[in-house]
Amino acid sequence: MVQHRSVAVVGAAETTGLGIIPGMSQIMLHADAALNAMADCGLKPSDIDGVATAGESPVAIAHYLGITPTWTDGTSVGGCSFMLHVRHAAAAIESGLCKTVLITHGESGKSRVGAGGWGGGSPASLQGQFETPYGIAGPPSIFTIPVLRYLKTYGIPIEKLANVAVVQREWAAKNPRATMKDPITVADVLASRMIAYPFRLLMCCLVTDGGGALILTGAERAKDFPRKPVYILGTGESSETPLISQMDDFNASRAFRVSGAKAFAEAGIAHADVDHLMIYDAFAHLPLYGLEALGFCKPGEAADYIWERNTAPGGNLPLNTNGGGLSYMHSGMYGMYALQESVRQMRGIAPAQVPGAKISVCHGVGGMFAASGTVIFTNEPA
């Protein structure tokens, strides 16, 4: 277990550009984000002795940047991999395996420059044998399976699913770096192009290029850096199944529940202590599952909670304040961008800053409910 506030984020940055970046390959995006994060905290590659990444090899990243690590982590469980990297890095720093860890993300999700092929598993994989032959391949068609059961179980009208995207856009309008900033209505969402029922285009994440990086070190060193330290208060991780058809319950994510509960127990906080929340929103239903799995809402009540504007600007639980994967940006593995917004909020520098925020919960999904990672941050030293 990571001890409270023993590790801090001292460097954080995204790539110089976000959106469509055809002039940079995937590994260049990693490097751009990494160098920006180093500049943010006044470090150089020779100061880094730990490297973690997903979507690229940590060996390739270390070589590309001229880093000689004593600790590497290539954990790759989908878009929440970076939450797991934060957890693993904090444990590594605390145990003395390394002192300063760089976590990078870069993805040419839109331009596909230097990127690998689209996933889905080989014909011999579990997905290839038992799901792909029946016509589901890719997030839009896979995620429809649990959400249709969820909507039916709790009698949730499609308008309330569409409303999630509407509220996210309100936050994005406050963020100059957001890809989509124009206001939208529930009617606009329901009039957008059908992708895979019940998902219409505006219920689906963006497809963009970009990246981000974090630098972590021991809390005792954090005061020596130029930026306000952001301390790791609690972490959690879990996995469930690579097969959407094999979820324990289509109405809830077991991985979400386990990861979230572990992070809250480690942090020693109550829900009322949370000032800011990030829930990975590749599709409009994920904030609903996240709010319920984390314990902020009872099963089936999250759609009404958002409808009643609790998570909107001015609400009592600001959620996805950068605009989320639906409106800010989504290069494919969104977890890094959620982490970046939590750090900005804890530093007090976010475009849509939550006044007086002291605790931020950042919760991610990997694959289609296959895995989950949760990180709880605070800006208050021990």
C-alpha positions in Angstrom: 0.0 0.0 0.0 1.3 3.5 -0.9 1.5 5.6 2.2 -0.5 8.8 2.1 1.2 11.7 0.4 4.6 10.0 0.2 4.8 10.5 -3.6 3.9 13.6 -5.6 3.4 14.7 -9.1 6.0 17.4 -9.8 5.8 17.6 -13.6 2.7 17.5 -15.9 2.1 18.5 -19.4 0.3 17.6 -22.6 1.7 17.7 -26.1 2.3 21.2 -27.6 -0.7 20.6 -29.9 -3.9 18.6 -29.5 -6.3 17.6 -32.3 -5.0 16.8 -35.7 -1.1 16.6 -35.8 -0.1 14.9 -39.1 3.5 16.1 -38.8 4.3 14.0 -35.7 4.6 10.2 -35.3 3.4 8.4 -32.3 6.8 8.2 -30.6 7.3 11.9 -31.4 4.1 12.7 -29.5 5.4 10.7 -26.5 8.7 12.7 -26.7 7.0 16.1 -27.1 4.8 15.4 -24.0 7.8 14.1 -22.0 10.0 17.1 -22.8 7.1 19.5 -21.9 6.7 17.7 -18.6 10.4 17.9 -17.9 10.4 21.6 -18.7 7.4 22.0 -16.4 9.5 20.9 -13.4 13.0 21.8 -14.5 14.4 18.4 -15.1 16.3 16.8 -17.9 16.5 13.2 -19.2 19.5 12.4 -17.1 17.4 13.2 -14.0 14.9 10.4 -14.8 15.5 6.9 -13.6 12.0 5.3 -14.1 10.0 5.1 -17.2 6.4 3.8 -17.7 4.3 3.9 -20.8 1.6 2.1 -22.8 1.0 2.0 -26.5 4.8 2.2 -27.0 7.6 0.2 -25.4 9.1 1.8 -22.3 12.4 0.6 -23.7 11.8 2.6 -26.9 10.8 5.7 -25.0 13.8 5.5 -22.7 16.1 5.1 -25.7 14.5 7.8 -27.7 14.8 10.3 -24.8 18.3 9.2 -23.7 17.2 7.9 -20.3 18.9 5.1 -18.5 16.3 3.7 -16.2 16.5 1.5 -13.1 12.8 0.7 -13.3 10.5 0.3 -16.2 6.8 -0.5 -16.5 5.0 -1.5 -19.8 1.7 -2.4 -18.3 -0.9 -2.1 -21.0 -4.5 -2.7 -20.2 -6.2 -0.1 -22.3 -6.9 3.5 -21.7 -6.6 3.3 -17.9 -3.0 2.0 -18.2 -1.7 5.4 -17.0 -3.6 5.3 -13.8 -2.0 1.9 -13.1 1.4 3.4 -14.0 0.9 6.1 -11.4 0.0 3.4 -8.8 3.0 1.3 -9.7 5.4 4.3 -9.9 4.4 5.4 -6.5 5.1 2.0 -5.1 8.4 1.8 -6.9 9.5 5.2 -5.5 8.4 4.4 -2.0 10.3 1.1 -2.1 13.5 2.7 -3.4 13.5 1.1 -6.8 13.8 4.5 -8.4 13.6 8.2 -7.5 12.0 10.0 -10.4 9.5 8.4 -12.8 8.4 9.6 -16.2 5.0 8.3 -17.4 4.3 9.1 -21.1 1.4 8.8 -23.5 1.4 9.7 -27.2 -1.1 8.5 -29.8 -1.7 9.4 -33.4 -5.3 8.4 -33.1 -6.6 10.5 -36.0 -3.6 10.8 -38.4 -2.3 7.2 -37.7 1.4 8.3 -38.2 3.7 5.6 -36.8 0.8 4.0 -35.0 0.0 0.3 -34.9 -3.0 -1.4 -36.4 -6.4 -1.3 -34.8 -6.8 -3.8 -32.0 -9.5 -6.5 -31.7 -7.4 -9.6 -31.1 -6.1 -12.3 -33.4 -8.4 -15.1 -34.6 -6.9 -17.3 -31.9 -7.6 -14.9 -29.1 -10.6 -15.2 -26.8 -12.3 -12.3 -28.6 -11.4 -13.7 -32.0 -12.9 -17.1 -31.2 -16.0 -16.2 -29.2 -17.1 -12.7 -30.0 -15.8 -11.3 -33.3 -17.6 -14.0 -35.4 -20.9 -12.7 -34.0 -20.4 -9.2 -35.4 -19.0 -7.1 -32.6 -15.6 -5.6 -33.3 -14.6 -2.2 -31.9 -15.8 -0.1 -29.0 -19.1 1.2 -30.5 -20.5 -2.2 -31.1 -19.0 -3.8 -28.0 -20.1 -1.2 -25.5 -23.7 -1.3 -26.8 -24.2 -4.7 -25.1 -24.0 -3.6 -21.4 -25.5 -0.2 -22.0 -28.7 -1.6 -23.6 -29.2 -3.9 -20.5 -28.5 -1.0 -18.2 -31.0 1.4 -19.8 -33.7 -1.3 -19.8 -33.0 -2.5 -16.2 -33.4 1.0 -14.8 -35.9 2.4 -17.3 -33.6 5.2 -18.3 -34.8 7.2 -21.4 -32.4 7.8 -24.2 -32.6 11.6 -23.6 -30.9 11.2 -20.2 -28.0 9.3 -21.9 -27.7 12.0 -24.5 -27.7 14.6 -21.7 -24.3 13.3 -20.5 -22.7 14.7 -23.7 -24.6 18.0 -23.3 -23.2 18.6 -19.9 -19.7 17.6 -21.0 -19.8 20.2 -23.7 -20.7 22.9 -21.2 -17.3 22.2 -19.5 -15.5 22.0 -22.8 -16.8 25.5 -23.7 -14.7 26.8 -20.8 -11.5 25.2 -22.1 -9.6 26.9 -24.9 -7.8 23.6 -25.8 -11.0 21.6 -26.2 -11.7 20.2 -29.7 -15.4 20.8 -29.5 -16.7 23.9 -27.7 -20.0 24.9 -29.4 -23.0 24.3 -27.1 -25.3 21.3 -27.9 -28.7 20.3 -26.8 -30.3 16.9 -26.1 -32.1 17.3 -29.4 -28.8 17.9 -31.2 -27.3 14.7 -29.7 -30.4 12.6 -30.7 -30.3 14.1 -34.2 -26.6 13.3 -34.8 -25.7 10.3 -37.0 -26.4 6.9 -35.7 -23.3 4.9 -35.0 -24.5 1.7 -33.2 -27.7 1.8 -31.3 -28.1 3.5 -28.8 -25.0 5.5 -29.6 -25.3 8.4 -31.9 -22.2 10.3 -33.0 -22.3 12.9 -30.2 -22.4 10.1 -27.6 -19.1 8.7 -28.9 -15.6 10.0 -28.1 -13.6 12.1 -30.4 -10.7 10.7 -32.5 -7.7 12.9 -32.2 -3.9 13.1 -32.0 -2.0 14.1 -28.9 -0.3 12.9 -25.7 0.7 13.8 -22.2 3.3 13.0 -19.5 3.6 13.0 -15.8 6.7 13.1 -13.6 6.5 11.6 -10.0 9.0 11.7 -7.2 9.1 11.4 -3.4 7.1 13.9 -1.5 10.2 15.0 0.5 11.8 16.3 -2.7 8.6 17.9 -4.0 9.2 21.3 -2.3 12.4 21.7 -4.4 10.4 21.9 -7.7 8.9 25.1 -9.2 5.3 23.9 -9.5 2.8 23.2 -6.7 3.2 19.5 -5.8 0.2 17.2 -6.2 0.2 14.3 -3.8 -0.9 10.7 -4.4 -3.5 10.0 -1.7 -4.9 6.6 -2.7 -4.8 4.3 -5.7 -6.6 1.2 -6.9 -6.7 -1.2 -9.9 -8.5 -4.2 -11.1 -9.6 -6.2 -14.1 -12.6 -8.3 -15.1 -12.7 -9.9 -18.5 -11.5 -9.2 -22.1 -14.9 -10.6 -23.3 -17.8 -8.1 -22.9 -20.2 -11.1 -22.9 -18.6 -12.5 -19.7 -19.1 -9.5 -17.4 -20.5 -10.5 -14.0 -23.3 -8.0 -14.5 -24.1 -5.8 -17.6 -25.5 -3.2 -15.2 -22.2 -2.5 -13.4 -18.5 -2.9 -13.7 -16.8 -5.2 -11.2 -13.4 -3.7 -12.1 -14.7 -0.2 -11.4 -16.0 -1.2 -8.0 -12.9 -3.0 -6.9 -10.5 -0.3 -8.1 -12.5 2.5 -6.7 -13.1 0.9 -3.3 -9.3 0.2 -3.0 -8.4 3.8 -3.8 -11.0 5.2 -1.3 -9.9 2.9 1.5 -6.2 3.7 0.9 -6.9 7.4 0.8 -9.1 7.2 4.0 -11.6 9.7 2.6 -15.4 9.8 2.4 -17.4 10.8 -0.7 -18.3 14.1 0.9 -14.5 15.0 0.9 -14.3 14.8 -2.9 -14.2 18.2 -4.6 -13.5 17.2 -8.2 -14.1 14.0 -10.2 -12.8 12.7 -13.5 -14.5 9.6 -15.0 -13.1 8.3 -18.3 -15.9 9.0 -20.8 -15.1 7.2 -24.1 -18.9 6.9 -24.5 -21.8 8.7 -22.8 -22.7 5.8 -20.5 -19.3 5.5 -18.7 -19.9 8.4 -16.3 -23.1 6.7 -15.3 -21.3 3.4 -14.5 -18.5 5.3 -12.8 -20.7 7.4 -10.5 -22.5 4.3 -9.3 -19.5 2.0 -9.0 -17.6 4.7 -7.0 -20.5 5.1 -4.7 -21.6 8.6 -5.5 -25.0 7.4 -6.7 -27.1 4.3 -6.1 -27.5 1.8 -9.0 -29.7 3.3 -11.7 -29.6 6.9 -10.2 -26.6 8.4 -12.0 -28.5 9.6 -15.1 -30.9 11.6 -12.9 -28.0 12.9 -10.9 -26.4 14.3 -14.0 -29.8 15.5 -15.4 -30.3 17.5 -12.2 -27.0 19.3 -12.9 -25.0 18.0 -10.0 -22.0 17.5 -12.2 -22.4 20.5 -14.4 -20.7 23.9 -14.0 -22.0 25.3 -10.6 -22.9 21.8 -9.4 -21.8 20.1 -6.2 -19.6 17.5 -7.9 -17.8 18.9 -10.9 -17.2 16.1 -13.3 -14.9 15.9 -16.3 -14.1 19.6 -16.2 -11.9 19.6 -19.2 -14.8 18.5 -21.5 -13.9 14.8 -21.3 -13.3 12.4 -24.1 -16.6 13.4 -25.7 -15.5 17.1 -26.2 -12.0 17.8 -25.1 -9.9 15.2 -26.9 -9.6 11.4 -27.1 -6.6 9.9 -29.0 -7.6 6.3 -28.1 -6.2 5.9 -24.6 -7.8 8.8 -22.8 -6.6 8.0 -19.2 -3.6 10.4 -19.4 -5.8 13.4 -20.2 -8.1 12.7 -17.2 -5.0 12.6 -15.0 -3.7 15.8 -16.5 -7.0 17.6 -15.6 -6.9 16.3 -12.1 -3.4 17.6 -11.7 -4.4 21.0 -13.1 -7.3 21.2 -10.7 -5.1 20.4 -7.8 -2.5 23.0 -8.9 -5.3 25.6 -9.2 -4.6 26.3 -12.9 -7.4 24.5 -14.8 -9.3 26.6 -17.4 -12.5 25.7 -15.6 -11.0 25.7 -12.1 -13.1 24.4 -9.2 -12.6 27.0 -6.4 -10.9 25.7 -3.4 -10.6 22.1 -4.6 -8.4 20.0 -2.4 -9.2 16.4 -3.4 -9.7 15.0 -6.9 -10.6 11.5 -7.9 -9.5 10.2 -11.3 -11.1 7.0 -12.5 -10.4 5.1 -15.7 -11.6 2.2 -17.9 -9.4 -0.1 -19.9 -10.8 -1.9 -22.9 -14.6 -2.4 -22.7 -15.0 -2.7 -19.0 -12.0 -5.1 -19.0 -9.9 -3.2 -16.5 -9.9 -0.1 -14.3 -7.6 2.2 -12.5 -8.3 4.9 -9.8 -6.0 7.6 -8.5 -7.0 10.1 -5.7 -5.0 13.3 -5.6 -4.7 16.1 -3.1 -2.8 19.4 -3.0 -2.4 19.3 0.8 0.9 18.0 2.2 0.8 15.6 5.1 
